[in-house]
Amino acid sequence: MKPNLIAIGSLVLLGLGLHPADAETNNPHTDWFCKAGYGVFVHYLNDVQNNPDTVQSLDRQTSWDECVREFDVNRFADAMAQAGAGYVIFTMHQRTRFLIAPNATFDRITGYKPGEACATRDLVTDLHTALSAKNIPLMLYWTGTGPSADAKANAAMGWQVPIAKDWLLKWAAITEEYALRYGEKVAGWWVDGCYFKHGDLRYDDEKLGILARALKAGNPKSIIALNPGVELAAYSRHEDFTAGEQNRFHEQPLGRWLNGEQWHILSYLGADRGGNYLGCGWCEPGTRYTKRELAEYIFDVNHAGGVVSVDVLLFRDGTLDRSQLEVLKSLRPALATMKARPPVPPGNLAFRKPARLLSLDGSHELVVNHQGASKFGVDGEPNTSALAANEWPWTYEVDLLEPRAVRRVNVTFAKRGFATDLRLQASADRKTWQSIANAADLDGSPYAAEFQPVKAQWIRVSALKPNGPNQKGTQMAVAELEVYE
């Protein structure tokens, strides 16, 4: 006779203290994760791989149960090995009733029969077998919103927003069945939809603790992240690493830990639809970054102790987008040849720090012109330059990662790429900006400004008059922005 997982889960989750949910500060169980450096994240969903309107489906549609049975775990594991993945984060579900493995608790609560919602094949176990043969840890994508898009499951579970405790106890029991079954086969969980301030879910400390206890029921060493939305922050005492969802690879850590959590970022390699930064490239084909750009970004993050998860397109048969796989295959060899470089020139606080190409007023981000990169203006290479597209007056911004007492800024322009007039600004919070220098009638020579020390984390150089009658300049191209204390 199988144990009543709903009853067992409820006893644990009602706070009898059997499984403490508090994550350990600077948790050593994240050591392997930090050492891995980077991993691969994939979406595997009924409305993606089983939808003939998408390229991911390979123009095939079946029942969800048959779709899961067809997935080739060995082909997928081979691709992950080629990609040099330090781990894999694989989706179990998202909003719908369609899960990738059996769950008796889910079927009993919702009234679905095996195969109608939860696949009869245990894809998680098969994934673990294939990936572990190549020494690649398996992590799972889970959610705090359950099958919220399914009317039958919602009626049975009592779905409502804000999240109700009665609904959450049912969802936690479903979660716990998986966690107990897989135990140490699952190295960690990335849990979406745990929002407090984003939307109406109102996940608070108590509710996050209920979910965290369920996730760790089968393996106290598993590491978890609870996603608060598109932000990079230490969110909850119940998590071990930052969820770090971002719509681009930009942020960098000062060190391994962010308020006691392993620093981690998740974004996508796929090309944005429409060429913007609105998060349209998740699970999309193409490459948003060159091999060099992604390798250098991962190196900088890893060197400081952070971890990078790269979302890529997964086809129905277990293969990846070829262009994306080629970028991933280049990473380990490239990282092996890279070494940390001292600031160029010495003392330059802006060297290899995160940089953005912005509109003149800083209200929105601009795309990079041609094959450049936003970091080309802080890479220590005078032959490269950062140049924005679509708007002639524009602003180049660098993040120093922490407030510093700045007293000097140098700007070197690319050949035939300087503004007639420019403005330098500084900010400690990226909200309030102080003008620290202005220059007019420039001729393209390097510009240097010295001033009384200003506490600043962000520095901006803005091209006020890039072209026009009686102006020497054209569109600004920043070869190097240097910042000194």
N, C-alpha and C positions, 0 to 999 in steps of 0.2 A: 504493500500500500504506500503510495507516494505521500510525503508530508504535505500538509496544508500550508503552502508558502504564503498565502495571504495572512493567515493567522500568525505564522512565525515572523513574517516581515513586520506586521503591525506591532508585535511585542517589542521587537528590537527598535523600531522606529519611534515608538511612543516614549522613548527616553529612559529605558531601564538601565542604561549605562553599559550594555554588553559590548558595544563597539564604539568607542569614542570617535567623533567625527573631526575633531580639530586636527588640521594638518600641522605637521611639525615645522617650525621655522627653520629655514635653510635645510630642508629635509634631505638627508643623505641618499634617500631612495631615488632622488633625481640625478644622482651622479652619472648613471649610465646615459641618461637623456642628454646631459650637458656634453658628455664625451662624444655622443653620436653626432653632434654639430648641426645636422640638418636631416630632415625626413620628408616623406611624400604624403600628401593628403589627397584622397580621392572621394568624389561623390558617386555613390552607386544607389540609384533610386528608380522606382517604378516609372515616374514621370520623366525620367531622363533616358536610362538604358532600355526601357521597354516602351518607348514612345516613338512611333515611326516618323514623327515630325522633326526629330532631333538627329544630328549626325552620330551621336553616341550609340543610337539603337542599331546602327547598320541596316536600317530599313526593315527591321523585324519587330513583330509584336506577338506576344503569347500571353498566357496567364503569368502572373508574377511568380508562381511556384515553378513553372517551367523555365522562366528566365533565370532564376537563381540556380536551378539544376544545370543549366547550360554554361554557367560561368567557369572559365578555365583557370583554376587557381595556380597551376604550374606555369602557365604562360604569364600570368600576372607576376608571380614570384620571380621569374626570369627577368622580366622588365625591371622590377625593383632592384634586383641585383645589379643589372647593367647601370641603373641610375645611381648606384652607390648609396641607396637610401639607408640612413642610420636607423630608421623605424618607418612604419606605415600607420597612418590614421585612416581607417576605413569606416564609411557610414553604415550604421545599422538600419536607419530609417530617418525620415524627416516629415513631420506633420501628418502623414497618411497612416493607414493601418498596415502598410506593407513592410514587414521586417524580414531580415535575412536569415533567421534561424527560428526553430520551434520555440514556443513559450506557452506552456500549459496554463500558467496563471493568466496571461493575456486572453487566451481562448475562453477560459472559464468566466472571467469577468465580463468580457464583451459579447460572448455568445457566438463568436466565429468558430468554424470548424478548422482543424489543421489544414493548412494549405490555402485557405481563403484569405488569410491576412499574414500570419507568420509562415514563412516557407517551411516545407517539410525537410528540406536539406539543411543541415547545420553548416552554413557557409563559414561561420566564424571558426569552428573547429578545423575545417578543411584549409582555411587561410592560414591558421596557425601552423598546421602541419607543413604546408608548402613553404612558408616564410621562415620557419624555424630551421628548416633544412639548409637555409642560406644564412642563418644567424641574424635574421632581421626581426626585431621585436614587433609585435602587433599591438596597436592601440585602437580604440574604437570611438567613433563619433556617436554620441547619444544626445538626447534633448531633455529639457525641462518642461516641454509642452506636450509631449506624448503624441497620440494620434488626433491632434486637435482639428484636423481638416476632415475627419470621418464622422458622419452624423450618428451612425449606429454605436460606435465606440464612445462617442461623447455622451450619448444618452445613458449608456450603461455605467459609465464612470463618473458622471456628474460634472462634466467639464464646465468651467466658468472662469471669468477673469474679474478681479484678481484671482490668482491661483488659490483654490480652497484646500484646506488641510485634508478633508476626506478624499478629494480627488488625488491629492499628492500621495497619500498612503497607498492607494491602489496602484498608482504608477510606480511608486517605490518598491512595492512587492513584485511587480513585473521586472523591474530593474534588478532586484535582488536575485531572482531566479537565474538570470544570466550571469550575474557576478559570482554566485555560488557554483554554477556549472563550470565556468571557465577558469576560475581561480587564477593561478600564476600564468596561464596561457595568455592573459591580457595584461600588458604591462602598464596601461594607463587609459584614461577616458578624457575626451574633450567634449564637454557638455554645452550644447547651444541652448539658447532660449531661457537663460536664468536671470532675466532682466529685472531690475528694480525700477530704475528711472526711465528706461526705454520702454514705451508702451504701457500696458495696464497690468502686467503679470504680477508685479509687486512681490518678487522673491525677497524675503528678508532672511535674517540669520537663522531663525528656527527652520524655515522651509529649506534653505540650502543645506542645513545640517541633516535633515531627513533624507534628502537625496544623496548626500555624500556618504552617509552610513550604509545606504543600500549599495552604492557603487563599490565600496571597500569591503563588503561582507565576505567575499570569497578570497580576497587577497589584500591584506593590510598594507602591503608594499606597493600596490598599484598607485600611480600618481594621477591626480585629477586636476582639471581646470574647469571653472564654471563661468561661462561667457556672459559678461554684463552688457554686451553690445560692441559696436565698432570703436574700441578704445584699447589702449595698452596700459593696464594698471593692475596693481594687486587689489583684487576685488573682495575676497572673502577669506576668513580664517580657516575655512574648510577646504581650501584648495592648496595644491603644491606648486603649480606653475601658472604663469599668466596665460589666459586664453589668447590674448594678443591679436584679435582679429583686426586687420587693417586692409584698406583698399589699395595699398601699394607697399612695396618694400622700401622703407625710408627711415624709420626710427632705429636708433642704435642705443645700446645700453652703456652705462658707465661701468657696470660690473655685472657679475653673475646674478646677484640677488636684487630683487625689487621688493623692499619691505618684507623680506623673508621668503619670497617666492622666486623660483627659478625663472629668469627672464626668458620669454619665448614670444615669437611673433608668427602669425599665420597670414599669408596672403597668396595671391595667385600668379601663375606664370602666363596664363592665357591672355590673348590680346583683347583689350576692351572693345566692345561694340560701340561705335560712335567716336572712338578715340578720346574718351574722357576718363576721369578718375572717379566714376560713380559706382564702382563695384560691379560692373557688367561683365567682368571677365572670369568669374568663377566657373570652373568646369567647361571652359571654352577652348577652342583650338587656337593654334598660333602661339607666338612668343612675344611677350611684352618687353623682355629684357634680352640683351645679347649674352653670350656665354661669359664674356669678360665682366659685364656689369653685375650679373648675378653672383659670379664667383667672388668678386671683390666685396660685394655686400655681405655675403655669408662669411667671408674671412674676417671682415671688420667686426661683425656680431660675435662670431666664435672667439675671436681674440680677446674680447672683453668678457667672455663667459656666457653669452646668450645662445639661444637655439632658434633655428629657422625651419618652419614647415611650409612646403611649397605645394600649392594646389595645382593639379594638372587634370587634363581631360582623360577619362577612362571610357573605352569602348565596351560594348556589351560582351565581347568575347575575351576580355581581360587584357587587351593590348592598350597602349597609350598612343596619343598623338605623336607622330614620328618626329616632328620638329621639336616638340617639347622633350622627348626622350633624348634627342641629340644634345640639347642644352644640359639636361641632367647628367648624361654620361660624361660630360666634360668637367664636371665640378670637382670630383675627388682628385683627378690628376692636376687640375689647376690649383686647388687648395694645397696640395702637397708641395708645390713649388714656391708658394708665397711665404714671405717673411714680413714680420712687422717692421715698418720703417719709421725712423724718427721724423718729427715734423720738418717739412720743407717749406721755407727756410726754418732753421732752429727757433723754437719758441712760438711758432705760428699756431695759435689756438684753433684756427679754422681748418687745419689740415685734415682731410678725409672725414670731415664731419657732415652730417645730413644737410642737404641743401635743397631749396625749392625755387622754381621759376614761377613768379606770381605776376598778377596784374599790377599796374602802377600803384593802386591803392591797397594792394595786398588782399583784396576780397576774394579772389579765386585763383586757382592754379592754372598755369599755362602748360601746353605740351612742349616737348623739346624739339627744336628745329633740326630736321634731317636725322642723322645718325649720332647726334651728340648724346650727352648725359648730363643730368643736373649736377653731378659731382665733378664734372670737368673743370669747374671754376675753383675747386679746392683740392685738386689731386696732386699738386706740386709739379705738374707737367705744363710748362709754359706754351707748349705747342698744341694743347687742347683748350677748348673754351666752352663755356655754358652760354647758350643762345636760345631764347624763347621764340616760339612761333605764334602767329596770329595777331599779336599786338606789338606795335613798335615801341611805345613807352612801356617799360616793364620793370619789375623789381627782382633782384636776386637776394635770397635770404639764406643765411647759414645758422644752424643750431649748434651752439658750443657744448650742449648736453648738460651743463650746469652753470650757474651764475659765476661770472668772473669780473674782476676789476679791470675793465678794458680802458686803454689809454691811447691806442694807436691803431689805425686801419689803413692798409695799403690796397689799392685797386690797380691791377694791371689789365689792360685791354688787349684783345686780339687785334691783329692788323686789320685795318679798315673796319673796325667795329667798336666805336666809342661814342658816348653821348656828349653833346655840347655842354649840357648842364646836368648835374646830378646832385643827389641828396643822400647822406648817410644817416641812418637811424639805429637806435638801440632799444632793447626792451628786456626786462627781467621776467615778464610773465606772458609775453606775446599778445598782450591786450593793450597796454599803455606804451606808446612809443615816444621816444625823446629824440629830437633832431640833434645830432652831434657834429655835423659839418655839412656845408653846402659849397658847391663849386660851379663856376660859370666859365664859358668860353674856353673849354678844354680843347686840346689839340691832338689827343690820342696818347700823350705821354703818360707813364704811370702816375697815379695820383696818390698822395699820402696826406693823412690828416692826423694831427696830434691834439689832444684835449685833456682836460682834467679827468681823472679816472671815473668811469661810469660803471655801475654794477649792471651787467647785461648777460643774458644767455643767448639772445638772438640779435643778429646784426643784419641790416638791410642796406643795399645800395640800389638806388632808384634812378633810372634814366628819365629825367624830366623833359628834355628836348632832344629826341633822338635824330630828327631830321627836319628839314624845312628851309625856307629862304634865309640866306645869310648865316647859315649854320655850318660849322666844319664837320660835325659829327654825322653818324648814320645810326643804324640800330646797334645798341650796345651788345657787345659780346665779352663776357668776363673770362679772361685767361686765368687770373688768380685773384682771389679775395683773401687777404691776410689780416689776421687780428692778433694783437699783442697786448699783454698786461704792462 
